[in-house]
Amino acid sequence: MILFPIQVKSMRFTFNVTYDDGREEYEGIKLNRYGMQEVAGHVCFVNFRPPEKASYQLVIYAKDLDNQASH
């Protein structure tokens, strides 16, 4: 579990998981399907249950919605 104590009013999070060699699937299933992201209060939780023992890369993206320019 990874915790992100960030002090902003509104953020959007997403993540991407790959094997260290860049592959994105395990037996035809995207590795992202083995992960879950949840925001509760001021904390973003990212859980990943790998389908097999291997080396993975987890990239978490965050976007601050408070600082977006109005159009």
C-alpha positions as CSV (number, residue, x, y, z in Angstrom):
1,M,0.0,0.0,0.0
2,I,1.3,3.5,-0.9
3,L,0.1,6.6,0.9
4,F,0.2,10.1,-0.6
5,P,-0.4,12.9,2.0
6,I,-0.9,15.8,-0.4
7,Q,-2.6,19.0,0.8
8,V,-4.9,20.0,-2.1
9,K,-8.7,20.3,-2.4
10,S,-9.2,18.4,-5.6
11,M,-6.9,15.9,-7.4
12,R,-7.4,13.1,-9.9
13,F,-5.2,10.0,-9.7
14,T,-4.5,7.1,-12.1
15,F,-1.8,4.5,-12.4
16,N,0.0,2.2,-14.8
17,V,1.7,-1.1,-14.1
18,T,4.1,-2.9,-16.4
19,Y,6.7,-5.6,-16.1
20,D,10.3,-4.3,-15.8
21,D,10.8,-5.2,-19.5
22,G,7.8,-3.1,-20.6
23,R,5.2,-5.8,-21.1
24,E,1.7,-4.7,-20.0
25,E,-0.2,-8.0,-20.0
26,Y,-0.2,-11.3,-18.1
27,E,-1.8,-14.1,-20.1
28,G,-3.8,-11.6,-22.2
29,I,-5.0,-9.5,-19.2
30,K,-3.7,-6.0,-18.6
31,L,-1.7,-5.7,-15.4
32,N,-3.7,-2.6,-14.4
33,R,-6.6,-5.0,-13.8
34,Y,-4.6,-6.4,-10.9
35,G,-4.5,-3.0,-9.3
36,M,-7.0,-0.7,-7.6
37,Q,-6.8,3.0,-6.8
38,E,-9.1,4.7,-4.3
39,V,-9.2,8.2,-2.8
40,A,-10.6,8.4,0.8
41,G,-10.5,11.8,2.4
42,H,-7.1,13.3,1.7
43,V,-5.4,10.0,1.0
44,C,-4.9,8.1,-2.3
45,F,-4.5,4.4,-1.9
46,V,-3.0,2.2,-4.6
47,N,-3.2,-1.6,-4.1
48,F,-1.6,-4.0,-6.5
49,R,-1.8,-7.8,-6.3
50,P,0.6,-9.2,-8.8
51,P,-0.5,-12.3,-10.8
52,E,3.0,-13.8,-10.5
53,K,6.3,-13.3,-8.8
54,A,8.2,-10.8,-11.0
55,S,9.7,-7.3,-11.1
56,Y,7.1,-4.6,-11.9
57,Q,7.0,-0.9,-12.5
58,L,4.2,1.1,-10.9
59,V,3.7,4.7,-12.2
60,I,1.2,6.9,-10.4
61,Y,-0.1,10.0,-12.1
62,A,-1.7,12.9,-10.2
63,K,-3.4,15.9,-11.6
64,D,-4.2,19.0,-9.5
65,L,-7.7,20.1,-10.5
66,D,-7.5,23.3,-8.4
67,N,-4.9,24.9,-10.7
68,Q,-6.5,24.3,-14.0
69,A,-7.1,27.3,-16.2
70,S,-10.7,28.2,-17.0
71,H,-11.7,28.2,-20.6
